[in-house]
Amino acid sequence: MTRWIFRLVIILVLILVLEFYAFQAIKSITKSKIIRFSWLFISLIVYANFFYVALTYDKTQGQTPQFQMAVGLLLTFLIPKLVLVVVLFGEDMYRWILKLFSIVSTEETKPLASRRKFISQIALGLAAIPFASFIYGIIQGKYNYKVIKYQLSFKDLPDAFDGYTITQISDIHSGSFTNKEKIQYGVNLINEQKSDLMLFTGDIVNNKADEMDNWMDVFDKFEAKEGKYSILGNHDYGDYMDWKNPQDKIDNLQAIKDIHKKIGFELLCNENRYLEKDGQKIALVGVENWGKGGFQKKGDLQKASENIKKEDFKILMSHDPSHWEHKVKDDDFNYQLTLSGHTHGLQMGIEIPGWIKWSPSKYVYKQWAGLYNEAGRYINVNRGFGYHAFPGRVGVWPEITVIELKKG
């Protein structure tokens, strides 16, 4: 308890310092008490709402949409203020450097004050960019589905599978959803791809099976010509909430497994299936979650690949891309194509094809979004269909991946 209180005090002190510094920008550009007090009042409401929701929501329900919205509002107002602080702190450092090398006379006071106002205006203009982006991300960005297509060539692909198409989605997180019409649009977009195979790479819920109750009639509409297969993700095990007793958690996991069957997916838990076409076949391998650090390591490649030959062409479904980095890519059994999700690209970043691809997620995961290739072995990290924790997406949009296999 003492450690928890200490951390809370540190957070509150940092918030006070941040707010004090950011408030200087408002004071520099306006003398209106209405604007100044409105700034303080809105900030107070946002912080009060977050701490109230965080301290009072039912922990046995996991992350609720109300909690996520409180987080979203906090980030929407907090991150722009960080921009303000960075700019103003930089200007302060510049002024202190000048003081070290010169004597500031009385005549310089006015220009310094004028410059401070100008810098504050620039800082507020820059801060408006993430503020507007976060508002858009919460209202519309989380439904801004993008279809990303790849054509991958393999020398060892059986001839019968030349031109074979796969649609991959990941990280549905149904417990976060609030708009059925928008989600139905995403499902329709998936079906419009008319792929041969559909693969879902984990996290169908945030925590509990009943999160899918209102969405079964949407997600049972997925279509694929030759089958739908799925795996579990880290959230599907129910590890992130307080359970009244251990049996409830066990029952919840079984109910989640049953959901996959009810919406037409064959769930692979350290298992494999052969996909056949014109007398030829490729292997589809599905492992349970394996993640670096504190994540569960239930994924068992050896068990999942039983009765598969080394020379077979293999598609591996593994939720967490760190599995590929640490276990799969250098395995001499040769998994030609791995499909993952998990990272969501942190749901925020900057992506301009051919120019820039950045997200804070890259500092945690080497493969965090999109297609990667090492020594002829590929992994695609899907950015996710849904959203979690932050109820929106900024710059990293929800993804539907379509992969066409070609004979190299």
C-alpha positions in Angstrom: 0.0 0.0 0.0 2.9 2.4 0.9 4.5 1.8 -2.5 1.1 2.4 -4.3 0.7 5.7 -2.4 4.2 6.7 -3.2 3.6 6.1 -6.9 0.3 8.1 -6.8 2.1 11.0 -5.1 4.8 11.0 -7.8 2.1 11.0 -10.5 0.2 13.9 -8.9 3.4 15.9 -8.6 4.3 15.4 -12.2 0.8 16.4 -13.3 1.0 19.5 -11.2 4.3 20.5 -12.7 3.0 19.8 -16.2 -0.2 21.8 -15.7 1.7 24.7 -14.1 4.1 24.9 -17.0 1.4 24.5 -19.7 -0.7 27.2 -18.0 2.2 29.6 -18.6 1.4 29.5 -22.3 -2.2 30.6 -21.7 -1.1 33.4 -19.4 1.4 34.6 -22.0 -1.1 35.1 -24.8 -4.3 36.2 -23.0 -5.3 38.2 -19.9 -8.9 36.9 -20.1 -9.8 35.4 -16.8 -12.6 33.5 -18.5 -10.2 31.7 -20.8 -7.7 31.0 -18.1 -10.3 29.6 -15.6 -11.9 27.6 -18.4 -8.6 26.0 -19.1 -8.1 25.1 -15.5 -11.7 23.9 -15.0 -11.6 21.6 -18.0 -8.3 20.1 -16.9 -9.7 19.5 -13.4 -12.8 17.8 -14.8 -10.7 15.5 -17.0 -8.4 14.5 -14.2 -11.2 14.1 -11.7 -13.1 11.9 -14.1 -10.1 9.6 -14.8 -9.3 9.1 -11.1 -12.9 8.6 -10.2 -13.5 6.0 -12.9 -10.1 4.3 -12.2 -10.8 4.0 -8.5 -14.5 3.0 -8.6 -15.1 0.8 -11.6 -15.7 -2.9 -11.0 -12.3 -4.7 -11.4 -14.1 -8.0 -12.0 -15.4 -6.6 -15.3 -12.0 -5.8 -16.7 -11.6 -2.7 -18.8 -15.0 -1.3 -19.5 -15.8 1.2 -22.3 -16.3 3.8 -19.6 -12.7 3.2 -18.3 -11.3 3.4 -21.8 -13.1 6.7 -22.5 -11.6 8.1 -19.3 -8.2 7.1 -20.5 -8.9 8.5 -24.0 -9.9 11.9 -22.6 -6.9 12.0 -20.3 -4.5 11.3 -23.2 -6.4 13.8 -25.5 -5.7 16.6 -23.1 -2.4 15.4 -21.6 -0.3 14.8 -24.7 -0.9 18.2 -26.3 0.2 19.7 -23.0 3.4 17.7 -23.2 4.0 19.4 -26.5 3.5 22.8 -24.9 6.0 21.9 -22.1 8.6 20.7 -24.5 8.5 23.9 -26.6 8.4 26.3 -23.6 11.1 24.4 -21.8 13.3 24.7 -24.9 12.6 28.4 -25.0 13.5 28.7 -21.3 16.8 26.8 -21.9 17.6 29.2 -24.7 17.0 32.2 -22.4 19.2 30.7 -19.7 22.0 30.1 -22.1 21.8 33.8 -23.2 22.0 34.8 -19.6 25.2 32.9 -19.1 26.9 34.8 -21.9 25.4 38.2 -21.7 23.9 40.7 -19.3 20.2 41.3 -19.8 19.5 45.0 -19.6 16.2 46.6 -18.7 15.6 47.4 -22.4 15.6 43.7 -23.2 12.8 42.9 -20.9 10.0 43.8 -23.3 11.4 41.9 -26.3 11.8 38.8 -24.1 8.2 39.1 -23.0 7.1 39.6 -26.6 9.1 36.6 -27.7 7.6 34.5 -24.9 4.1 35.3 -26.2 5.2 34.4 -29.8 6.7 31.1 -28.7 3.6 30.3 -26.6 1.4 30.9 -29.7 3.6 28.5 -31.7 3.5 26.0 -28.9 -0.3 26.1 -28.8 -0.5 25.8 -32.6 1.7 22.7 -32.4 -0.3 21.2 -29.5 -3.5 21.7 -31.5 -2.3 19.0 -34.0 -2.3 16.0 -31.5 -5.4 17.4 -29.8 -7.4 17.4 -33.1 -5.9 14.0 -34.1 -6.9 12.4 -30.8 -10.5 13.7 -31.1 -10.7 12.3 -34.6 -9.1 9.1 -33.5 -11.8 8.6 -30.8 -14.7 9.6 -33.0 -13.8 8.1 -36.3 -10.2 6.8 -36.5 -11.0 3.6 -34.8 -13.4 2.7 -37.6 -11.1 3.9 -40.4 -10.5 0.3 -41.7 -7.7 -0.1 -44.3 -7.3 -3.1 -46.6 -3.5 -3.7 -47.0 -2.5 -6.2 -49.8 0.7 -8.1 -50.3 1.8 -10.5 -52.9 4.5 -12.9 -51.6 6.5 -15.3 -53.7 7.9 -18.6 -52.5 10.0 -21.1 -54.5 8.7 -24.0 -52.5 5.0 -23.1 -52.7 3.0 -26.0 -54.3 1.8 -25.1 -57.8 -1.8 -25.6 -56.9 -1.6 -22.7 -54.4 -0.2 -20.2 -56.9 -2.6 -17.2 -56.5 -4.1 -18.5 -53.2 -5.5 -15.6 -51.1 -5.6 -15.2 -47.4 -7.4 -12.6 -45.4 -5.9 -12.0 -41.9 -7.5 -10.0 -39.1 -6.4 -9.8 -35.5 -7.3 -8.3 -32.1 -11.1 -7.9 -32.3 -11.4 -6.9 -28.6 -15.2 -7.0 -28.7 -15.5 -5.7 -25.2 -14.4 -2.3 -26.4 -17.1 -1.9 -29.2 -20.0 0.5 -28.9 -21.2 1.1 -32.6 -22.7 -1.9 -34.3 -23.2 -0.2 -37.6 -19.5 0.7 -37.9 -18.3 -2.8 -37.0 -20.7 -4.3 -39.5 -19.1 -2.1 -42.1 -15.7 -3.6 -41.2 -17.1 -7.1 -41.5 -18.6 -6.3 -44.9 -15.3 -4.9 -46.1 -13.6 -8.2 -45.1 -16.1 -10.2 -47.0 -15.7 -8.1 -50.1 -12.1 -9.4 -50.4 -13.5 -12.8 -51.3 -10.4 -14.6 -50.1 -9.8 -18.4 -50.2 -8.9 -18.5 -46.6 -9.6 -16.4 -43.5 -7.3 -16.4 -40.5 -7.9 -14.7 -37.1 -4.8 -14.3 -35.0 -6.2 -13.8 -31.5 -7.7 -11.6 -28.8 -11.4 -11.9 -29.6 -12.3 -10.3 -26.3 -10.7 -8.0 -23.7 -11.2 -10.4 -20.9 -14.6 -12.1 -20.7 -16.6 -14.4 -23.0 -19.8 -12.5 -22.5 -18.3 -9.4 -24.2 -19.2 -11.2 -27.5 -22.9 -11.6 -26.6 -24.0 -8.5 -28.6 -21.7 -9.2 -31.5 -22.2 -12.8 -32.4 -24.7 -11.9 -35.1 -22.1 -9.6 -36.7 -19.0 -11.8 -36.5 -20.8 -15.0 -37.6 -21.1 -13.4 -41.1 -17.4 -13.8 -42.0 -17.0 -15.5 -45.3 -14.1 -17.5 -46.9 -14.2 -20.0 -49.7 -12.1 -22.7 -48.1 -12.3 -22.2 -44.4 -11.7 -20.0 -41.4 -9.2 -20.7 -38.7 -8.2 -18.9 -35.5 -5.9 -18.9 -32.5 -6.0 -17.4 -29.0 -4.3 -14.2 -27.9 -3.1 -13.1 -24.5 -6.3 -11.4 -23.6 -8.4 -14.5 -24.2 -7.0 -16.2 -21.1 -8.6 -13.8 -18.7 -5.4 -12.9 -17.0 -6.1 -9.1 -16.7 -9.0 -9.1 -14.3 -9.9 -10.2 -10.8 -11.9 -13.5 -10.7 -14.0 -14.4 -7.8 -12.7 -18.0 -7.9 -10.3 -19.9 -10.2 -13.1 -22.0 -11.7 -14.7 -18.9 -13.2 -11.5 -18.2 -15.1 -11.4 -21.8 -16.4 -15.0 -21.7 -17.5 -14.5 -18.3 -19.2 -11.6 -19.7 -21.3 -13.8 -22.6 -22.4 -16.6 -20.3 -23.3 -14.2 -18.2 -25.4 -13.0 -21.3 -27.2 -16.7 -22.2 -27.9 -17.3 -18.7 -29.4 -14.8 -19.5 -32.2 -16.8 -22.5 -33.2 -20.1 -20.6 -33.0 -18.9 -18.0 -35.4 -17.5 -20.5 -37.8 -13.8 -20.6 -36.9 -11.8 -23.8 -36.3 -9.6 -22.9 -33.3 -6.0 -24.3 -33.3 -4.4 -24.6 -29.9 -0.9 -25.9 -30.6 -2.4 -27.9 -33.5 -2.1 -28.0 -37.3 -4.2 -28.8 -40.3 -3.3 -29.6 -43.9 -5.0 -27.5 -46.6 -5.4 -29.4 -49.8 -5.9 -28.2 -53.4 -5.7 -30.3 -56.5 -3.9 -33.1 -54.7 -1.3 -30.8 -53.2 -1.2 -29.4 -49.7 0.3 -26.8 -47.4 0.4 -26.9 -43.6 -1.5 -24.4 -41.3 0.0 -24.3 -37.8 -1.6 -22.5 -34.9 0.1 -22.0 -31.5 -1.2 -20.7 -28.3 0.1 -17.3 -27.0 3.8 -17.0 -26.6 5.1 -13.6 -25.6 8.4 -12.2 -24.3 8.6 -10.7 -20.8 5.7 -11.4 -18.5 3.3 -12.8 -21.1 2.3 -16.4 -21.1 4.4 -18.8 -23.0 1.8 -21.5 -23.8 2.9 -21.7 -27.5 4.5 -25.0 -28.3 6.0 -25.1 -31.8 7.0 -28.7 -31.5 3.6 -29.9 -30.4 1.8 -27.7 -32.9 3.9 -29.1 -35.8 3.5 -32.8 -35.0 3.2 -35.0 -38.2 4.3 -32.1 -40.4 7.3 -32.6 -42.6 10.2 -30.1 -42.7 9.9 -29.7 -46.5 6.1 -28.8 -46.3 5.1 -25.3 -47.0 4.0 -23.9 -43.6 1.9 -20.9 -42.5 2.2 -20.3 -38.8 -0.4 -18.3 -36.7 1.2 -16.9 -33.5 -0.4 -14.0 -31.8 2.6 -12.2 -30.4 5.4 -11.2 -33.0 8.1 -11.5 -30.3 7.6 -15.3 -30.7 8.8 -15.0 -34.3 11.8 -12.9 -33.3 12.9 -15.1 -30.4 11.8 -18.6 -31.5 10.4 -19.0 -35.0 12.6 -17.1 -37.5 15.7 -19.1 -36.8 14.0 -22.5 -36.4 15.5 -24.8 -39.0 12.1 -26.5 -39.4 11.4 -23.4 -41.6 8.1 -21.6 -41.1 7.9 -19.7 -44.4 5.1 -17.3 -43.4 4.0 -16.3 -39.9 0.9 -14.2 -39.1 0.7 -12.2 -35.9 -1.1 -9.3 -34.3 -1.0 -8.2 -30.6 0.9 -4.8 -30.9 -2.0 -2.7 -32.4 0.9 -0.5 -33.5 0.0 1.1 -30.1 -3.0 2.5 -32.0 -1.0 5.7 -32.5 1.8 6.8 -34.7 2.7 8.3 -38.0 2.6 6.2 -41.2 3.2 7.7 -44.6 3.9 4.9 -47.1 7.4 5.3 -48.6 8.3 8.1 -46.3 7.9 7.4 -42.6 6.7 4.6 -40.3 6.9 5.4 -36.6 5.1 4.5 -33.4 6.2 4.2 -29.8 5.5 0.5 -30.3 8.7 0.1 -32.2 10.7 0.6 -29.0 9.0 -2.5 -27.5 8.7 -4.8 -30.5 11.2 -5.2 -33.4 8.3 -6.2 -35.6 5.4 -4.0 -34.7 3.3 -3.4 -37.8 3.3 -4.6 -41.4 5.4 -7.1 -43.3 9.0 -8.1 -42.4 11.4 -10.5 -44.2 14.5 -12.2 -42.9 16.3 -14.8 -44.9 13.2 -15.5 -47.0 11.0 -16.0 -44.0 8.1 -13.6 -43.6 6.0 -12.3 -40.8 3.0 -10.0 -41.1 2.0 -8.1 -38.0 -1.6 -7.0 -38.4 -2.4 -3.7 -36.7 -5.7 -5.1 -35.4 -9.3 -4.9 -36.2 -10.5 -3.4 -32.9 -9.0 -1.3 -30.2 -8.1 -1.6 -26.5 -7.3 0.7 -23.5 -7.3 3.9 -25.7 -10.7 4.0 -27.4 -9.4 5.3 -30.7 -6.7 5.2 -33.3 -4.4 8.0 -34.4 -2.3 7.5 -37.5 -2.3 3.7 -37.1 -5.6 2.5 -38.6 -7.5 -0.7 -38.1 -6.2 -3.3 -40.6 -7.5 -6.0 -42.9 -4.6 -7.8 -44.5 -5.0 -9.7 -47.8 -2.0 -11.9 -48.8 -1.7 -13.5 -52.2 0.7 -16.4 -52.4 2.7 -16.8 -55.6 5.0 -19.5 -56.9 8.4 -17.9 -57.0 
